Amino acid sequence: MKKFVRLQNIPVSKPYLPSRERLDAYIDGIYQRAWLTNNGELVQQLEKRLKEYLGVEYLLLVANGTLAIQVALKALGVTVRDDLRPPQIITTPFTFVATASAPYWEGADVCFADIDEHTWCLSPESLETAITERTKALLPVHVFGNACYVEAIDLVAKRHHLKVIYDASHAFGVQLGQQSLLRYGDAATLSFHATKVFHTIEGGAIVFKNAEDLERARLLINFGITGPDQIDGLGINAKMNEFQAAMGLSMLDEIKPNLHERERVYRRYHKQLDGKVTFQKKNAYSSRNYSYFPILLPSERQTLDLISELLEERVVCRRYFFPSLDTVKYLSSKDECLVSRDIASRVLCLPIYSELTNEIIDRICEVVCKVVSSNQPM
Ligand code: T4K
């Protein structure tokens, strides 16, 4: 007989906390220098180490992943109005709300193109159909770390003279072929929120293709100030501080064991659920970073049943990403993205974090299998 496992509040994600000794050593330095923010030593160190680790040249640290999108859009000049008409930006409805709210906040008209039913990333065909004469930029998302079909998207962008900003919030460390996925597009943005594979409590970064764009963004994140007595243009405060950078440096010191454990969790789920539920189809040329473990159930009813069955075991799964953003009222979209609506209604992210034990994973899988086999799709 199987041992009964009583689970204790298992969240969908749990921040990785590096060793206190390591973190304290960085914080001691902050105390000694009494330099807390405004491009401090640790922010500079983290920028340098991340460029090496990720294999990119032009990386700028910022306060969070939402501001990363806003600043990238501004730096690339895509939020400028022509003839007082707002610029149009096309994105995916199957993402966290910040992907769409960030350009909306910047005054853009946000339009949605539909996703591919297997990869759950923007479909390049649907993207091209959505382009109008007002479109200025494309904002695809490497959702759950799965690489978009970047070559196809970049071709579409070239044909229509559009900028491409990838929301790569989930794609820390993902390689496409032999190089970083972050090298694609005019810019790629990252979120370093506490729940991410790599985090700085709150934080983010922008990886630019060109040095000039990075320098423009560097001014933008510090009020447009160019010297003690000089202000060159509009800016905002989007700087990362030294305590965030201390966390980031400690995280980077321990990234290998963290990823190793996440891979263990991923593989264990995969082995037990393969054939029982549908998985996101991975881009065959890209690596994984084990950031999320999404599954697709045959019906919304089964998804809701599974949520409540797991809650009885105190396992809190999340419907990332429900609702499909083309249904969110304030974004007042005229676009109907039926594939996204369908996937959003049936998707569920299972807990994934480095401390998750095999015993708990096995129990979660048992519950998933029970719900899937006992319910008929509706
Ligand atoms: N683009 C994309 C594609 C994104 O996914 C995100 C963020 C962004 C842009 C914007 O980046 P940021 O501006 O956030 O840097 C969470 C995160 O807050 C959010 O960063 C993330 N995406 C999104 C997918 O997930 P919520 O509303 O689900 O967070 P919350 O507070 O419910 O936390 C989720 C689970 O994590 C909880 O069940 C408990 C656990 N948790 C959370 C925190 C904060 C902890 O155990 N400890 C903690 O400190 O959005």
Boltz pocket constraint, residues with backbone or C-beta under 6 A from the ligand:
constraints:
  - pocket:
      binder: B
      contacts: [[A, 11], [A, 12], [A, 13], [A, 14], [A, 15], [A, 64], [A, 65], [A, 66], [A, 67], [A, 95], [A, 96], [A, 98], [A, 99], [A, 141], [A, 167], [A, 169], [A, 170], [A, 190], [A, 191], [A, 192], [A, 193], [A, 194], [A, 195], [A, 202], [A, 203], [A, 204], [A, 316], [A, 318], [A, 320]]
      max_distance: 6.0
